[in-house]
């Protein structure tokens, strides 16, 4: 928009667009106004062109009228913004009316032979009206966005008040009553912040919001069990410590959300992103490469300082007690190599810049050419040494993280703590607590190393969140285990320890996904995967849901679904990883598997109160679409099996298809079956998630088997005939593919209609 002819100081006066929804609302308006202003650039217009411009002008006026009506209604409901909103709406309406008048040519376009015909002649007036319109409409949108922020703040304040009440309750009856209210308020807050997170343009803010919301999600269940344990055992010091830590963490997360939406500058924000080695190496290489353009900027001395600061940061790796001797030596050796190459660069720079005064011009020209070549070699070698250092550091951090996840996957200290606590063995609890604390320190340090090599600021934020989570949950598990050891017959103390152990396990799963994303960035795969938005439009799929009530999961239900949702996320990531092994990314099996994984990921986001699936009806729609895609995959497998030669191979593929078919039918039947009541709806959600999980498990097996077979047939061309014959057999299945495509189109999954449906859904949700 900044490059449009409408941009001016009025339009840009402090109105920064921070959300995608505001940006997407303005784009069509900018396009239409640009069309009107560019009209005058060509002196001669046909009557058809003039009529088109006239229609655009009138359409802008009508659209602005409707827009202003909504803005005025918002102003009426929000008195504190009434004057500002009213003025912005007045200016927008006036600008819209001006554009309508300037493009109004009457009932018929006049035909004159004495000169070119134009729709409007006052170009200055049109530009002025366009600027006023853009400025005022943007202001209305930004003011409306402030109301959304106010809603989030109000929701947070309600949660804080109820949180204070919960912390002070003294009876179970009072606690149950207030926690029910707290759960409803947390669900409202979760959806408001989830929508805001999805709408933010700044990826760093989005990552910080996701981290804060993850804390609130996990702490809600912890708060429930920790508070109940404290009520049951009011004199237990470890139970009180456990509860206080949860309340403290929830308040910090709530404040962080408000800092993000209001853009408040907290005192700790500057420490939020410590300087990472990845960025330091990138900046160092950029400085080195800048010498090609200008030998004096930056100076070689500043490059040397940059390198020393970079090397100093590698001490997080080399000083670690968990870094092996071989790894330490490799890092130190690469640091020394980088210093040597940088020194060679300084010498090459000196020779390129400084020439003896007594040397002739011809000799200077020859020496300058040689110096330039030496300089280029030195630049390449210096950058190469920095890249090798980054590669080694990445390998050290990633290998350590993978090894730790493998060791901690067995959960031995957690199991031992649970057993010792249940036996009331305080000495054993103390011993296993030391083991868990040591593991916590290893994980915290590993997260710090991963932050150094993560590659993007959002991933750095996620690493910091993981580090803080392990740092906090470790002691909470210890205090929960101590409480159980003091009260080994207490069911609620046992349940409390289970909840904190599950939070630890959940964070380990999140760390595994984080590790995969860091590898994707390092290997350049990030952003290559195709997104698959699969909400069905109204029509076929909604016909079976007319009587269904659209509801959202409450806090307790979201907590119950969290583990299943996480398993869906892991499975969908595993499918993506399996898909990446295929050379033929357009293969039907690959394409349909990707679609299934993406839809399953949408369902996972629903369990967190995020993403495009807002209500249970949306989820059931998604489940039905997923089942149909699964049935299409079964059809593709049947076609694939006909291309195989050996009966045993056909049998293996058909066996997997036979596993898939009943699961898809079960999901489809369940999604279409009507239910009434909150309990029945939740059970249907639970069943849909579980069946989807089963489908993805089979999809993983299918991808692995089919990939092996396709590779085998490519390598054994002699046993199958020529490669051309193999392709002809694949081509023979094309009519089936076309038929499937036609069927899919008839189901209404066209991109345009899909986008319209999503826009409509978002509008309804915002209302």
C-alpha positions in Angstrom: 0.0 0.0 0.0 2.9 2.3 0.6 3.7 2.3 -3.1 0.2 3.0 -4.2 -0.5 6.5 -5.6 -2.8 7.1 -2.7 0.0 7.0 -0.1 0.7 10.3 1.7 1.5 11.8 5.0 -2.1 11.8 6.1 -2.5 8.1 5.4 0.7 7.2 7.2 0.2 9.4 10.3 1.0 6.9 13.0 -1.5 4.3 11.8 0.6 1.2 11.7 -1.2 -1.9 10.6 -0.4 -4.8 12.9 -3.0 -7.4 12.0 -3.8 -9.4 8.9 -7.5 -8.8 9.1 -7.1 -5.0 8.9 -4.6 -5.4 6.0 -6.8 -7.8 4.1 -9.8 -5.4 4.5 -7.8 -2.5 3.0 -6.2 -4.4 0.0 -9.4 -4.4 -2.2 -10.1 -0.8 -1.4 -6.6 0.2 -2.4 -6.9 -1.8 -5.7 -10.2 0.0 -6.6 -8.9 3.4 -5.8 -5.7 2.8 -7.8 -7.9 1.8 -10.7 -9.8 5.1 -10.5 -6.7 7.3 -10.2 -4.8 5.5 -13.0 -7.9 6.1 -15.3 -6.7 9.6 -16.2 -3.2 8.3 -17.3 -4.6 7.4 -20.7 -6.4 10.3 -22.4 -8.7 8.3 -24.7 -11.3 5.9 -23.3 -14.0 3.7 -24.9 -17.5 4.0 -23.6 -17.2 0.5 -22.1 -14.1 1.6 -20.1 -15.8 4.7 -18.9 -18.8 2.7 -17.8 -16.5 0.3 -15.9 -14.8 3.2 -14.1 -18.2 4.6 -13.3 -19.3 1.3 -11.8 -16.1 1.1 -9.7 -16.7 4.6 -8.4 -20.3 3.9 -7.4 -19.3 0.5 -5.9 -16.7 2.2 -3.7 -19.3 4.7 -2.5 -21.8 2.0 -1.7 -19.2 -0.2 0.1 -18.0 2.8 2.1 -21.6 3.5 3.1 -22.1 0.0 4.5 -18.7 0.1 6.1 -19.5 3.4 7.8 -22.8 2.1 9.1 -21.0 -0.7 10.9 -18.4 1.8 12.2 -21.1 4.1 13.6 -22.8 1.1 15.3 -19.4 0.2 17.0 -19.1 3.9 18.1 -22.5 3.8 19.7 -21.6 0.6 21.7 -18.2 2.0 22.8 -18.6 5.5 24.2 -14.9 6.1 24.9 -14.2 5.9 21.1 -17.4 7.6 20.0 -15.9 10.9 19.0 -12.8 9.5 17.2 -14.9 6.9 15.4 -17.6 9.3 14.5 -15.1 11.7 13.0 -13.4 9.0 11.0 -16.8 7.7 9.8 -17.8 11.2 8.7 -14.6 11.7 6.7 -14.9 8.2 5.1 -18.6 8.9 4.1 -17.7 12.4 2.7 -14.8 10.9 0.7 -17.0 8.1 -0.6 -19.6 10.6 -1.7 -17.0 12.7 -3.4 -15.7 9.7 -5.4 -19.3 8.9 -6.4 -19.8 12.4 -7.7 -16.5 12.5 -9.6 -17.3 9.3 -11.4 -21.0 10.1 -12.0 -21.5 10.6 -15.8 -25.3 10.6 -15.7 -27.7 8.1 -17.2 -25.9 7.9 -20.6 -22.4 8.5 -21.6 -22.3 11.5 -24.0 -20.7 11.1 -27.4 -18.6 14.1 -28.5 -16.5 14.4 -31.6 -14.5 17.4 -30.5 -12.2 15.6 -28.0 -11.6 12.6 -25.9 -14.4 11.5 -23.5 -13.5 11.2 -19.8 -15.4 10.0 -16.7 -13.9 12.7 -14.5 -11.9 15.7 -15.2 -10.9 16.8 -11.6 -7.9 14.6 -11.1 -6.7 16.6 -8.1 -10.1 16.2 -6.4 -10.0 12.4 -7.0 -6.5 12.1 -5.5 -7.5 14.2 -2.5 -10.7 12.1 -2.0 -8.8 8.9 -2.3 -6.3 9.9 0.3 -9.0 11.0 2.7 -10.9 7.8 2.1 -7.9 5.5 2.8 -6.8 7.5 5.8 -10.3 7.5 7.4 -11.1 3.9 6.6 -7.8 2.8 8.1 -8.5 4.9 11.2 -11.9 3.2 11.6 -10.3 -0.2 11.3 -7.5 0.6 13.8 -10.1 2.0 16.2 -12.1 -1.2 15.9 -8.9 -3.1 16.5 -8.5 -1.2 19.8 -11.9 -2.5 20.8 -10.6 -6.1 20.3 -7.6 -5.3 22.5 -10.0 -3.9 25.1 -12.0 -7.1 25.0 -8.8 -9.1 25.7 -7.8 -6.8 28.6 -11.3 -7.0 30.1 -11.3 -10.8 29.8 -7.9 -10.9 31.4 -9.1 -8.7 34.3 -12.0 -11.1 34.9 -9.6 -14.1 35.0 -7.3 -12.3 37.4 -10.2 -11.4 39.8 -11.4 -15.0 39.8 -7.8 -16.2 40.2 -7.5 -14.2 43.3 -10.7 -15.7 44.7 -9.5 -19.2 43.9 -6.2 -18.6 45.7 -8.1 -17.5 48.9 -10.8 -20.2 49.1 -10.9 -22.4 52.2 -13.5 -25.0 51.4 -14.0 -27.6 48.6 -17.6 -26.4 47.9 -16.5 -22.8 47.4 -13.5 -23.9 45.2 -15.7 -26.0 42.9 -18.1 -23.2 42.4 -15.4 -20.6 41.7 -13.3 -22.9 39.5 -16.4 -23.5 37.3 -16.6 -19.8 36.7 -12.8 -19.6 36.2 -13.0 -22.3 33.5 -15.6 -20.4 31.5 -13.6 -17.2 31.7 -10.4 -19.0 30.6 -12.2 -20.5 27.6 -13.3 -17.0 26.6 -9.8 -15.7 27.1 -8.3 -18.6 25.2 -10.5 -18.0 22.1 -9.9 -14.2 22.1 -6.2 -14.6 22.4 -6.2 -17.5 19.9 -7.9 -15.3 17.3 -5.5 -12.5 18.1 -2.5 -14.8 17.7 -3.6 -16.0 14.3 -4.2 -12.4 13.2 -0.9 -11.0 14.2 1.5 -10.1 11.4 4.7 -10.0 13.5 6.0 -13.6 13.8 7.9 -12.8 17.0 4.8 -11.5 18.7 2.9 -14.5 17.4 5.5 -16.9 18.9 5.5 -15.1 22.3 1.7 -15.2 22.3 1.8 -19.0 21.6 4.3 -19.5 24.4 2.2 -17.6 26.9 -1.0 -19.4 25.9 0.7 -22.7 26.2 1.6 -21.9 29.8 -2.0 -21.0 30.6 -3.3 -24.1 28.9 -1.0 -26.4 30.9 -1.3 -24.5 34.2 -5.1 -24.6 34.2 -5.1 -28.3 35.0 -2.2 -28.0 37.4 -4.0 -25.2 39.2 -7.0 -27.5 39.7 -5.1 -30.4 41.2 -2.6 -28.3 43.2 -5.4 -26.3 44.8 -7.4 -29.5 45.6 -4.3 -31.0 47.2 -3.7 -27.9 49.3 -7.3 -27.9 50.4 -7.1 -31.5 51.4 -3.8 -31.1 53.2 -3.8 -27.5 54.4 -0.8 -27.9 56.8 1.5 -29.4 54.1 4.3 -27.0 53.2 5.2 -28.8 49.9 1.6 -28.7 48.8 1.5 -24.9 49.4 4.8 -24.4 47.5 3.4 -26.4 44.6 0.2 -24.4 44.5 1.9 -21.0 44.8 4.2 -21.7 41.9 1.3 -22.5 39.6 -0.6 -19.2 40.5 2.6 -17.2 40.1 3.3 -18.7 36.6 -0.3 -18.1 35.5 -0.2 -14.4 36.5 3.1 -14.0 34.6 1.6 -15.6 31.5 -1.5 -13.4 31.7 0.7 -10.3 31.9 2.8 -11.4 29.0 -0.3 -11.7 26.8 -1.3 -8.1 27.7 2.2 -6.8 27.0 1.9 -8.3 23.5 -1.5 -7.1 22.6 -0.9 -3.6 24.0 2.8 -3.5 22.9 3.8 -2.5 26.4 7.6 -2.5 27.0 8.3 -4.7 29.9 11.7 -4.4 31.7 12.5 -8.0 30.7 11.7 -7.6 27.0 15.3 -6.7 26.0 16.4 -9.9 27.6 13.8 -11.9 25.7 16.1 -12.7 22.8 19.7 -13.1 23.8 22.2 -12.8 20.9 22.4 -16.1 19.2 25.4 -17.6 17.5 23.4 -18.2 14.3 22.6 -14.5 13.9 26.2 -13.5 14.9 27.6 -15.7 12.2 25.1 -14.3 9.6 26.0 -10.7 10.6 29.7 -11.6 10.5 29.5 -13.1 7.0 27.4 -10.1 5.8 30.1 -7.7 7.0 32.8 -9.7 5.3 30.9 -9.8 2.0 30.3 -6.0 2.2 34.1 -5.5 1.6 33.4 -6.5 -2.1 31.4 -3.3 -2.6 33.4 -1.0 -0.4 36.9 -1.8 0.9 36.6 0.8 3.7 33.2 -0.1 5.1 33.3 -2.0 7.4 36.9 -1.9 8.4 38.8 -5.1 8.9 39.3 -4.1 12.5 35.6 -4.2 13.2 35.3 -7.5 11.4 37.9 -8.9 13.8 36.0 -7.6 16.8 32.8 -9.2 15.4 34.6 -12.5 15.1 36.0 -12.4 18.7 32.5 -11.6 20.0 31.2 -14.6 18.0 33.9 -16.9 19.3 33.2 -15.8 22.9 29.6 -17.0 22.5 30.7 -20.5 21.6 31.8 -20.8 25.2 28.2 -21.9 26.0 29.2 -25.0 24.1 32.8 -25.5 25.0 32.4 -24.7 28.8 29.5 -27.2 29.1 30.1 -30.2 31.2 28.0 -32.3 28.8 30.1 -31.4 25.7 32.5 -34.3 24.8 36.2 -33.8 24.5 36.1 -34.5 20.7 33.2 -31.9 20.2 35.1 -29.3 22.3 38.3 -29.8 20.3 36.4 -29.6 17.0 34.7 -26.3 18.0 38.0 -24.8 19.2 39.7 -25.9 16.0 37.1 -24.2 13.8 37.3 -21.0 15.9 41.0 -20.9 15.4 40.6 -21.6 11.6 38.1 -18.7 11.4 40.7 -16.4 13.1 43.4 -17.4 10.7 41.2 -16.8 7.6 40.1 -13.4 9.1 43.8 -12.5 9.5 44.5 -13.5 5.9 41.5 -11.3 4.9 43.0 -8.3 6.7 46.3 -8.8 4.9 44.6 -9.1 1.5 42.6 -5.9 2.3 45.8 -4.0 3.2 47.4 -5.0 -0.2 44.2 -4.1 -2.1 44.0 -0.6 -0.5 47.6 0.5 0.0 50.0 0.8 -3.0 53.5 2.2 -2.9 53.7 5.8 -4.3 56.8 5.1 -6.5 55.0 2.3 -8.5 53.9 3.2 -12.0 50.2 3.4 -12.9 50.5 0.4 -15.1 52.1 -1.7 -12.3 49.4 -0.4 -9.9 46.7 -1.6 -12.3 48.2 -5.1 -12.4 48.7 -5.2 -8.6 45.2 -4.0 -8.1 43.8 -6.8 -10.2 45.9 -9.4 -8.3 44.9 -7.8 -4.9 41.2 -7.9 -5.9 41.5 -11.6 -6.7 43.4 -12.4 -3.5 40.7 -10.4 -1.6 37.9 -12.4 -3.2 39.6 -15.7 -2.2 40.1 -14.4 1.3 36.4 -13.4 1.6 35.2 -16.8 0.4 37.5 -18.7 2.8 36.5 -16.5 5.8 32.8 -17.1 5.0 33.4 -20.8 4.5 35.1 -21.1 7.9 32.2 -19.3 9.6 29.7 -21.7 7.9 31.7 -24.7 9.0 31.7 -23.4 12.6 27.9 -22.9 12.4 27.5 -26.5 11.0 29.5 -28.0 13.9 27.6 -26.0 16.6 24.3 -27.1 15.0 25.4 -30.7 15.0 26.5 -30.6 18.7 23.2 -29.0 19.8 21.0 -31.2 17.8 22.7 -34.5 18.6 22.7 -33.7 22.3 19.0 -32.8 22.2 18.2 -36.0 20.3 20.2 -38.1 22.8 18.5 -36.5 25.7 15.0 -37.0 24.3 15.9 -40.6 23.7 17.0 -41.1 27.3 14.1 -39.2 28.8 11.6 -40.9 26.6 11.7 -43.8 29.1 10.6 -41.5 31.9 12.5 -43.6 34.5 12.9 -40.8 37.2 9.2 -39.9 36.9 8.2 -43.5 37.4 10.5 -44.0 40.3 9.3 -40.7 41.9 5.6 -41.9 41.6 6.4 -45.3 43.1 8.5 -43.8 46.0 5.8 -41.2 46.7 3.1 -43.8 46.7 5.2 -45.9 49.2 5.7 -42.9 51.5 9.5 -43.3 51.1 10.9 -39.8 51.6 14.5 -40.9 51.2 13.9 -42.4 47.8 11.9 -39.3 46.8 14.9 -37.2 47.7 17.3 -39.4 45.7 15.1 -39.5 42.6 14.5 -35.8 42.9 18.2 -35.2 42.6 18.2 -37.4 39.5 15.3 -35.4 38.0 17.0 -32.1 38.9 20.1 -33.2 37.0 18.1 -34.1 34.0 16.3 -30.8 34.2 19.6 -28.9 34.2 20.7 -30.9 31.1 17.5 -30.0 29.3 17.6 -26.4 30.3 21.2 -26.1 29.0 20.3 -28.0 25.8 17.4 -25.6 25.1 19.9 -22.7 25.5 22.2 -24.3 22.9 19.3 -24.9 20.6 18.4 -21.3 20.9 21.9 -20.4 19.6 21.4 -22.5 16.4 17.6 -22.2 15.9 17.9 -19.9 12.9 14.7 -17.7 13.3 13.6 -15.4 16.0 10.2 -17.2 16.5 12.1 -20.5 17.1 14.5 -18.7 19.5 11.4 -17.6 21.5 10.1 -21.2 21.5 13.5 -22.4 22.7 13.4 -19.9 25.6 9.9 -21.0 26.4 11.0 -24.6 26.6 14.0 -23.7 28.8 11.7 -21.8 31.2 9.2 -24.6 31.2 11.7 -27.3 32.2 13.2 -24.9 34.8 9.8 -24.4 36.5 8.1 -27.8 36.1 11.1 -29.7 37.5 10.9 -28.3 41.1 7.0 -28.5 40.9 7.3 -32.3 40.3 9.6 -32.6 43.2 7.2 -30.7 45.6 4.3 -32.7 44.3 6.2 -36.0 44.9 7.1 -34.8 48.5 3.5 -34.1 49.2 2.5 -37.6 48.0 5.3 -39.2 50.1 3.9 -37.4 53.2 0.4 -38.5 52.4 0.8 -41.7 50.4 -2.9 -42.7 50.7 -4.1 -39.4 49.3 -5.7 -39.9 45.9 -5.7 -36.2 45.1 -2.0 -35.9 45.9 -1.3 -38.8 43.5 -3.5 -37.2 40.8 -1.6 -33.9 41.3 1.8 -35.6 40.8 0.4 -37.3 37.6 -0.6 -34.0 36.2 2.8 -32.4 36.7 4.5 -35.5 35.2 2.2 -35.3 32.2 3.2 -31.6 31.7 6.8 -32.7 31.7 6.2 -35.4 29.1 4.2 -32.9 27.0 7.1 -30.5 27.0 9.4 -33.2 25.9 7.1 -33.9 23.0 7.1 -30.2 22.2 10.9 -30.2 22.3 11.0 -33.1 19.8 8.9 -31.0 17.4 11.0 -28.0 18.0 14.1 -30.0 17.2 12.5 -31.0 13.8 11.7 -27.4 13.0 15.2 -26.3 13.7 16.6 -29.0 11.4 14.1 -27.9 8.7 15.4 -24.3 8.9 19.0 -25.4 8.8 18.4 -27.6 5.8 16.3 -25.0 4.0 13.1 -26.9 4.0 11.0 -24.4 6.0 8.0 -23.1 4.2 8.2 -25.6 1.3 5.3 -27.7 2.6 2.0 -26.9 1.0 -0.8 -25.8 3.4 -4.1 -27.5 3.1 -7.1 -25.5 4.3 -10.0 -27.9 4.3 -13.1 -26.3 5.8 -16.1 -27.4 3.6 -18.4 -24.8 2.3 -22.0 -24.8 3.2 -24.0 -27.3 1.3 -23.4 -31.0 1.1 -21.5 -31.4 4.4 -23.7 -29.1 6.5 -26.9 -30.8 5.4 -26.4 -33.5 8.0 -25.7 -31.0 10.8 -28.7 -28.7 10.6 -29.8 -29.5 14.1 -26.3 -29.6 15.7 -25.5 -26.9 18.1 -22.1 -25.2 17.5 -20.3 -25.1 20.8 -16.7 -24.6 22.0 -14.8 -26.9 24.4 -14.5 -25.5 27.9 -11.3 -25.5 29.9 -11.7 -28.9 31.4 -12.6 -30.5 28.1 -9.6 -28.8 26.4 -7.4 -30.2 29.1 -8.8 -33.7 28.7 -8.2 -33.5 24.9 -4.7 -32.0 25.2 -2.9 -35.4 25.2 -4.8 -36.8 22.2 -4.4 -33.5 20.4 -0.6 -33.6 21.0 -0.5 -37.2 19.6 -2.3 -36.0 16.5 0.3 -33.2 16.1 3.2 -35.7 16.4 1.6 -38.1 14.0 0.9 -35.4 11.4 4.5 -34.2 11.7 5.7 -37.8 11.2 3.6 -38.0 8.1 5.2 -34.8 6.8 8.7 -36.3 7.5 7.8 -39.5 5.7 6.4 -37.5 2.7 9.8 -35.7 2.4 11.5 -39.0 1.5 9.5 -39.2 -1.8 11.0 -37.9 -5.0 7.6 -37.8 -6.6 5.8 -35.2 -4.5 2.8 -35.2 -6.9 2.1 -38.9 -6.5 -1.5 -39.5 -5.4 -0.5 -41.4 -2.3 1.8 -38.5 -1.3 -0.6 -35.7 -2.1 -3.5 -37.3 -0.3 -1.4 -38.3 2.8 -0.3 -34.6 3.0 -3.9 -33.5 2.9 -4.8 -36.0 5.7 -1.9 -34.8 7.9 -2.8 -31.1 7.4 -6.5 -31.7 8.3 -5.4 -33.7 11.4 -3.2 -30.7 12.3 -6.3 -28.5 12.1 -8.1 -30.8 14.5 -5.1 -30.7 16.9 -5.3 -26.9 16.8 -9.0 -27.1 17.7 -8.1 -29.0 20.9 -6.0 -25.9 21.9 -8.7 -23.4 21.0 -6.7 -22.2 17.9 -6.9 -22.4 14.1 -9.8 -22.2 11.7 -12.0 -24.8 13.5 -13.8 -22.7 16.0 -16.7 -24.9 17.2 -17.6 -28.6 17.4 -19.6 -28.3 14.2 -16.5 -27.1 12.4 -14.6 -30.1 13.8 -17.2 -32.6 12.7 -17.2 -31.0 9.2 -13.4 -31.4 9.1 -13.7 -35.0 10.2 -16.2 -35.8 7.4 -13.9 -34.1 4.8 -10.9 -36.1 6.3 -12.8 -39.3 6.0 -13.6 -38.6 2.3 -9.9 -37.9 1.6 -9.1 -41.1 3.3 -11.5 -43.0 1.1 -9.8 -41.3 -1.9 -6.5 -42.6 -0.6 -8.0 -46.1 -0.5 -9.0 -45.8 -4.1 -5.4 -44.6 -5.0 -4.0 -47.6 -3.1 -6.2 -50.0 -5.1 -4.9 -48.4 -8.3 -1.3 -48.6 -7.1 -1.6 -52.3 -6.3 -2.6 -53.0 -9.9 0.7 -51.7 -11.0 2.6 -54.2 -8.9 3.9 -57.5 -10.3 4.3 -59.8 -7.3 1.2 -61.0 -5.5 2.8 -60.7 -2.1 3.4 -57.0 -2.7 -0.2 -56.5 -3.8 -1.3 -58.3 -0.7 0.7 -56.0 1.6 -0.8 -52.9 0.0 -4.3 -54.2 0.0 -3.9 -55.2 3.7 -3.1 -51.6 4.6 -6.0 -50.4 2.5 -8.3 -52.8 4.4 -7.1 -51.3 7.7 -7.8 -47.8 6.4 -11.3 -48.4 4.9 -13.2 -49.2 8.1 -11.6 -46.4 10.0 -12.6 -43.8 7.3 -16.1 -45.2 7.3 -16.3 -45.1 11.1 -15.1 -41.5 11.1 -17.6 -40.5 8.4 -20.5 -42.3 10.2 -19.6 -40.7 13.5 -19.2 -37.2 12.1 -22.7 -37.4 10.4 -24.5 -38.9 13.4 -26.6 -36.3 15.3 -26.0 -35.9 19.1 -27.6 -33.8 21.7 -26.3 -32.6 25.0 -22.9 -31.5 26.2 -21.7 -34.9 27.3 -22.7 -36.6 24.1 -21.0 -33.8 22.0 -17.8 -34.2 23.9 -17.8 -38.0 23.5 -18.3 -37.4 19.7 -15.3 -35.1 19.7 -13.2 -37.6 21.6 -14.2 -40.4 19.2 -13.4 -38.3 16.1 -9.9 -37.4 17.4 -9.2 -41.0 18.3 -10.3 -42.4 15.0 -8.3 -39.7 13.1 -5.3 -40.8 15.2 -5.8 -44.3 14.0 -6.1 -43.2 10.4 -2.8 -41.3 10.6 -1.1 -44.3 12.1 -2.1 -46.4 9.1 -1.1 -43.6 6.7 2.4 -43.7 8.1 2.7 -47.4 7.4 1.2 -46.9 3.9 3.7 -44.2 3.0 6.6 -46.3 4.1 5.5 -49.4 2.2 4.6 -47.6 -1.0 7.9 -45.6 -0.9 9.9 -48.8 -0.7 8.0 -50.4 -3.5 8.3 -47.4 -5.8 12.1 -47.3 -5.2 12.4 -51.0 -5.8 10.6 -50.8 -9.1 12.7 -47.9 -10.2 15.9 -49.7 -9.4 14.8 -53.0 -10.9 13.7 -51.9 -14.3 14.7 -55.1 -16.0 12.3 -57.2 -13.9 9.4 -54.8 -14.6 10.3 -53.9 -18.2 11.4 -50.5 -19.4 10.8 -47.3 -17.4 8.4 -46.3 -20.3 6.3 -49.4 -19.6 6.1 -48.4 -15.9 5.0 -44.9 -16.8 2.4 -46.2 -19.2 1.0 -48.3 -16.4 0.8 -45.2 -14.3 -0.8 -43.3 -17.1 -3.4 -46.0 -17.4 -4.7 -44.8 -14.0 -5.2 -41.2 -15.2 -9.0 -41.6 -16.0 -9.5 -42.7 -12.4 -7.6 -39.7 -11.1 -9.7 -37.4 -13.3 -12.9 -38.9 -12.1 -11.8 -38.5 -8.5 -10.8 -34.9 -9.2 -14.3 -34.2 -10.6 -15.9 -35.9 -7.7 -13.8 -33.7 -5.4 -14.8 -30.6 -7.2 -18.4 -31.5 -6.9 -18.0 -31.6 -3.2 -17.2 -27.9 -3.3 -13.5 -27.7 -2.4 -12.6 -25.0 -4.9 -10.0 -22.6 -3.6 -12.1 -19.5 -4.3 -15.3 -20.7 -2.6 -13.2 -22.1 0.2 -11.6 -18.7 0.9 -15.0 -17.0 0.7 -16.4 -19.5 3.3 -13.4 -18.9 5.6 -13.9 -15.1 5.3 -17.6 -15.6 6.1 -16.8 -17.8 9.0 -14.4 -15.3 10.5 -16.9 -12.5 10.1 -19.6 -14.6 11.9 -17.1 -15.4 14.6 -16.1 -11.8 15.1 -19.8 -10.8 15.5 
